[in-house]
Amino acid sequence: MKPILNIVLLLICFQGYSQTQHKTNTKMKIAVWDTYVTKKDGTIMHFDILAPETIKDTSVIYNYGKDYLKSKEQEEQPLTSKECRFCHVETLRPQWETEIKQNGYFIIEMENCN
């Protein structure tokens, strides 16, 4: 009877390990949108818009960028496919998670964002 009990316990442990591994391997994927906007003073502002890769509607992405531009007092500047392009997909990083869950996106400031 003991060998059967050991096998059952081993199977239960393996199943729990397998489920844990599955959860850690299904992290949210984030699309990175490389964005260059000409500011009111003529300099080029470079930032990345990070959003869940499941968002396929570019107008949603552009609106995220426009919200960000408004926070930088650049709300009248154009943000279209000319200024903002899909770049690549990354795995969600902990430092982005809270803001993405709250706002739907995260901005990485690269150049001339102040």
Buried (B, 14 or more C-beta within 10 A) or exposed (E): EEEEEEEEEEEEEEEEEEEEEEEEEEEBEBBBBBBBBBBEEEEEBBBBBBBBBEBEEBEEBBBBBBBBBEEBEBEEBEBEEEBBEBEEEBEBEEEBBEEBEEEBBBBBEEEBBE
